[in-house]
Amino acid sequence: MEMSDDSKRSMNPVIHKCMKHLDVIGVDDKTKQIVYMYMKTLEDELKKEIELNH
């Protein structure tokens, strides 16, 4: 799962690091997509929580 330079720059650093680790251990693209989807959903939910509490 190759990402463009723009998407790498805008990606959360923790998600980016996780994706790099998945590359290192040789995970297939489908698994990377699933992991990214769940991590991105979690990030979005946390952002909503932070906005609601401020």
Buried (B, 14 or more C-beta within 10 A) or exposed (E): BEBEEEEEEEBBEEBBEBBEEBEEEEBEEEEBEEBBEEBEEEBEEEEEEEEEEE
